[in-house]
Amino acid sequence: MKLRDLLARVKDLPPDTLVCVAEVDEAFAANVAEIEHVDSAKAERSQADGKEAINLDGGSEKVLVIRW
């Protein structure tokens, strides 16, 4: 995936949209496999290391999921 492809897929999203990543499977890959826009995400409590868990269902937040 090229940057222009990514920008085209997110151009209409609000600037406060969260971005998170998720593995398609256990294997590692160098390329983005899929980009998904979710409207019903829910941010869970932040952890001490600054990481935040995102539940992709059960909420009302918009997130951009990048699967590799």
N, C-alpha and C positions, 0 to 999 in steps of 0.2 A: 504494500500500500504506500502510495506517495502522500506527501503532506497536502497537496491540493485535493486528494480524495478525502482525507480526513476533514479538512476545512469545509469542503462542500457538504459533508454529512452533518456538520455541527453548526453551520452558519445561522440557522434560525433559532438556536437554543438561547435561553436567557443567560447572561454572563454569570449568574450565581449558580448555575448548574454544577453539581458535584461531579467529579470524574473519579471512577474507580476501575480497577482491573480485575479480571477473573480468568482462570485457566479454562480452556476448552476441555482439556483432559490432563493427564499426568505428564505428558511429554512437553519438553520445552521447544519453542519455535522462535525463529528470528523475525517472523512476519506477523503482523496483526491478522487474525483470522476473521474477526467480526467486530463491529461496533454496534452497540444496542443502546437505544434511548429508552429509559424506564421512567414512567410518570408516577409510579406507586411505591417508591423506595422509602426506607426508613433508616435514618442514621442511628446506630446504637451508641452507647456510652463510649467516649474516648478512653483509650488505654493510657497507662502511664508513659509509654514510649512514643505517644503522639499519634499512633495508628488509630483509625476509626473503622469500626465494622459497619458495613452497609447491608441491610436486609433488602432484597430487591422486590419485596412485596409487603403489604400491610401498612403502608405509609402514604404520604402525599408529596414527598420530595421528588424532584426530577434529578436523575443521575445519568451520566454517560458511562457505559460499561465497555471497556476495551478487552476483548478476549484474544489471547494469543495461543 
